[in-house]
Amino acid sequence: MGRVVVVVFCVGHQVDFGKSVYCCGSWPGGWEIPTRMFWSHGHVWNGAVAVPIPDDSVDTTSMTVEFKFLVGDTDSRGGPRGLAWEHFCGNRRLLLPAQNGALICIDTTWDNPERNDIRGEQTGWSFPVTVIKNNRVVQLRRHVVVDFTGFRYVDVYRTASTSPPNSVLYCHDGQNLFDPSTCASTGIDWGLDEALAILGSNVLVVAIWCSACRYQEYSPGFINAAGDAYMNFVVTTVKPMIETDYNVHLPPAQTFLMGSSMGGIISLWMLCKYPQLFGGAACLSIHLILSHGEFVQYLAHHPEEIPTGKRIYLDSGTIELDKDYPPLLDQLSHLLPDIGYTMYTSPPTTQESQPPMALVMVWTNHGHNEAYWRTRLHVPLAFLLPHT
């Protein structure tokens, strides 16, 4: 990613249920692909874009951006539908600082396009998001975090409890965990909030959205260097932000990772590379066929890189993409007893739950998407998280 300014637009506007506000603008692809904004209390909509700094702005201090709002259906699959432009005829205009990595927040009003209040450069920005689904109301805090791709969203979810959390769970593909409208592939979320409520867990969830370079970022560094950049972003930017903003400073034994498919790969690899920070990883439908099994081959030749004293959950389905996983899953699981892991193929009892331990499961007739993962999510959560 080249030089960019990250701009957060904030606008108040009430729309019908099932509708969302979108933003288009003069950044690359900005007029063709609307950027979805997110509703929060008071009918305030927030959304972020990464605006490239033109090459001819190298020696200047500002640049001009044009933008406009739309209203359309809230639909993650196939893009928004039924879009209607705001009534203002012309484009809104902004003069932004041409400062690489700057985070600029813009307060604007729907009815007065001439009013665009620039709050100036921010060190961070977050806003509340309310998700309504299945007769449930889920409250998230959505952070706009500048990173090596420009920016990404990081959602924070707190289970209902009056006491401080006893664990922190860092999850990849955060856009798929709570809100079906942000799950582009299936329109079905993991139902993480529902699973945690059933278990009665007292946990702070950090849901890190993926970028357009997901496959590269979730690969180990020896396969793609973007994996190292992503891991560095999580441990040097996201984790310190969470610890400061939410006043949680828990030891590794109470700090965990979770992901599916390629997210499972990077979860296990982060546990290997940062054992001093994390106490376990849950890897659902872990994509072990990556690079023809190169990840498993690497760990087989370097078993010393697998940390001891942790909780590791690995699983696979048997249909769709998952049908090719079980043989490699078996190879990977056979590496763990030699470094001291107690192995389970069904959930252990609470009394037995002492690391180092690994739970490896193959789910018959389970495939490779969120609809399957949500049906078995309670198993890795109960295995990883402290019992209350």
BELZIFEN-V765668 format. One record per residue. SS is DSSP state (H for helix, E for strand, L for the rest). OMEGA is omega as a letter, one per 30 degrees, with the letter a starting at -180 (NA if undefined). Layout:
# BELZIFEN-V765668
ss=SS omega=OMEGA
ss=SS omega=OMEGA
This chain:
# BELZIFEN-V765668
ss=L omega=l
ss=L omega=a
ss=L omega=a
ss=E omega=l
ss=E omega=l
ss=E omega=a
ss=E omega=l
ss=E omega=l
ss=E omega=l
ss=E omega=a
ss=E omega=l
ss=E omega=l
ss=L omega=l
ss=L omega=l
ss=L omega=l
ss=L omega=l
ss=L omega=a
ss=L omega=l
ss=E omega=l
ss=E omega=l
ss=E omega=l
ss=E omega=l
ss=E omega=l
ss=E omega=a
ss=E omega=a
ss=L omega=l
ss=L omega=a
ss=L omega=a
ss=L omega=a
ss=L omega=l
ss=L omega=a
ss=L omega=a
ss=L omega=a
ss=L omega=l
ss=E omega=l
ss=E omega=l
ss=L omega=a
ss=E omega=a
ss=E omega=l
ss=E omega=a
ss=L omega=a
ss=L omega=a
ss=L omega=l
ss=E omega=a
ss=E omega=l
ss=E omega=l
ss=E omega=a
ss=E omega=l
ss=E omega=l
ss=E omega=a
ss=E omega=l
ss=E omega=l
ss=L omega=a
ss=L omega=l
ss=H omega=a
ss=H omega=l
ss=H omega=a
ss=L omega=a
ss=L omega=l
ss=L omega=a
ss=L omega=a
ss=E omega=l
ss=E omega=a
ss=E omega=l
ss=E omega=l
ss=E omega=a
ss=E omega=a
ss=E omega=a
ss=E omega=l
ss=E omega=l
ss=E omega=l
ss=E omega=l
ss=E omega=l
ss=L omega=a
ss=L omega=a
ss=L omega=a
ss=L omega=l
ss=L omega=l
ss=L omega=a
ss=L omega=l
ss=L omega=l
ss=L omega=a
ss=L omega=l
ss=E omega=a
ss=E omega=l
ss=L omega=a
ss=L omega=l
ss=L omega=a
ss=L omega=a
ss=L omega=l
ss=L omega=l
ss=E omega=a
ss=E omega=l
ss=E omega=l
ss=E omega=a
ss=E omega=l
ss=E omega=l
ss=L omega=a
ss=L omega=a
ss=L omega=l
ss=L omega=l
ss=L omega=l
ss=E omega=a
ss=E omega=l
ss=E omega=a
ss=E omega=l
ss=E omega=a
ss=E omega=l
ss=E omega=a
ss=L omega=a
ss=L omega=a
ss=L omega=a
ss=L omega=l
ss=L omega=a
ss=L omega=l
ss=E omega=a
ss=E omega=l
ss=E omega=a
ss=E omega=a
ss=E omega=a
ss=E omega=a
ss=L omega=l
ss=L omega=l
ss=L omega=l
ss=E omega=l
ss=E omega=a
ss=E omega=l
ss=E omega=l
ss=E omega=l
ss=E omega=l
ss=E omega=l
ss=E omega=a
ss=E omega=l
ss=L omega=a
ss=L omega=l
ss=E omega=l
ss=E omega=a
ss=E omega=l
ss=E omega=l
ss=E omega=l
ss=E omega=a
ss=E omega=l
ss=E omega=l
ss=E omega=a
ss=E omega=l
ss=E omega=l
ss=E omega=a
ss=L omega=l
ss=L omega=a
ss=E omega=l
ss=E omega=l
ss=E omega=l
ss=E omega=l
ss=E omega=a
ss=E omega=l
ss=E omega=l
ss=E omega=a
ss=E omega=l
ss=L omega=a
ss=L omega=l
ss=L omega=l
ss=L omega=l
ss=L omega=l
ss=L omega=a
ss=L omega=l
ss=L omega=l
ss=E omega=l
ss=E omega=a
ss=E omega=l
ss=E omega=a
ss=E omega=l
ss=E omega=a
ss=L omega=a
ss=H omega=a
ss=H omega=a
ss=H omega=a
ss=L omega=a
ss=L omega=a
ss=L omega=a
ss=H omega=a
ss=H omega=l
ss=H omega=l
ss=L omega=a
ss=L omega=a
ss=L omega=a
ss=L omega=a
ss=L omega=l
ss=L omega=l
ss=L omega=a
ss=L omega=a
ss=L omega=a
ss=H omega=l
ss=H omega=a
ss=H omega=l
ss=H omega=l
ss=H omega=l
ss=H omega=l
ss=H omega=a
ss=H omega=a
ss=L omega=a
ss=L omega=l
ss=L omega=a
ss=E omega=l
ss=E omega=a
ss=E omega=l
ss=E omega=a
ss=E omega=a
ss=E omega=a
ss=L omega=l
ss=L omega=l
ss=L omega=l
ss=L omega=l
ss=L omega=a
ss=H omega=a
ss=H omega=a
ss=H omega=a
ss=H omega=a
ss=L omega=l
ss=L omega=l
ss=L omega=a
ss=L omega=a
ss=L omega=l
ss=L omega=l
ss=L omega=a
ss=H omega=l
ss=H omega=l
ss=H omega=l
ss=H omega=l
ss=H omega=l
ss=H omega=l
ss=H omega=l
ss=H omega=l
ss=H omega=a
ss=H omega=a
ss=H omega=a
ss=H omega=l
ss=H omega=a
ss=H omega=a
ss=H omega=l
ss=H omega=l
ss=H omega=a
ss=H omega=a
ss=H omega=a
ss=H omega=a
ss=H omega=a
ss=L omega=l
ss=L omega=l
ss=L omega=a
ss=L omega=a
ss=L omega=l
ss=L omega=a
ss=H omega=a
ss=H omega=l
ss=H omega=a
ss=E omega=a
ss=E omega=l
ss=E omega=l
ss=E omega=l
ss=E omega=l
ss=E omega=l
ss=L omega=l
ss=H omega=l
ss=H omega=l
ss=H omega=l
ss=H omega=a
ss=H omega=l
ss=H omega=l
ss=H omega=a
ss=H omega=l
ss=H omega=l
ss=H omega=l
ss=H omega=a
ss=H omega=a
ss=L omega=a
ss=L omega=l
ss=L omega=a
ss=L omega=a
ss=L omega=a
ss=L omega=a
ss=E omega=a
ss=E omega=l
ss=E omega=a
ss=E omega=a
ss=E omega=a
ss=L omega=a
ss=L omega=a
ss=L omega=a
ss=L omega=l
ss=L omega=l
ss=H omega=l
ss=H omega=l
ss=H omega=l
ss=H omega=a
ss=H omega=a
ss=H omega=l
ss=H omega=l
ss=H omega=l
ss=H omega=a
ss=H omega=l
ss=H omega=l
ss=H omega=a
ss=L omega=a
ss=H omega=l
ss=H omega=l
ss=H omega=l
ss=L omega=a
ss=L omega=l
ss=L omega=l
ss=L omega=a
ss=L omega=l
ss=E omega=a
ss=E omega=l
ss=E omega=l
ss=E omega=l
ss=E omega=l
ss=E omega=l
ss=L omega=a
ss=L omega=a
ss=L omega=a
ss=H omega=a
ss=H omega=a
ss=H omega=a
ss=H omega=a
ss=H omega=a
ss=L omega=a
ss=H omega=l
ss=H omega=l
ss=H omega=l
ss=H omega=l
ss=H omega=l
ss=H omega=a
ss=H omega=a
ss=H omega=l
ss=H omega=l
ss=H omega=a
ss=H omega=a
ss=H omega=a
ss=H omega=l
ss=H omega=l
ss=L omega=a
ss=L omega=l
ss=E omega=a
ss=E omega=l
ss=E omega=l
ss=L omega=l
ss=L omega=a
ss=L omega=l
ss=L omega=l
ss=L omega=l
ss=H omega=a
ss=H omega=a
ss=H omega=a
ss=L omega=l
ss=L omega=l
ss=L omega=g
ss=L omega=a
ss=E omega=l
ss=E omega=l
ss=E omega=a
ss=E omega=a
ss=E omega=l
ss=E omega=a
ss=L omega=a
ss=L omega=l
ss=L omega=l
ss=L omega=l
ss=L omega=a
ss=L omega=l
ss=L omega=a
ss=H omega=a
ss=H omega=l
ss=H omega=a
ss=H omega=a
ss=H omega=a
ss=H omega=a
ss=H omega=a
ss=H omega=a
ss=H omega=a
ss=H omega=l
ss=H omega=l
ss=H omega=l
ss=H omega=l
ss=H omega=a
ss=H omega=a
ss=L omega=l
ss=L omega=l
ss=L omega=a
ss=L omega=NA
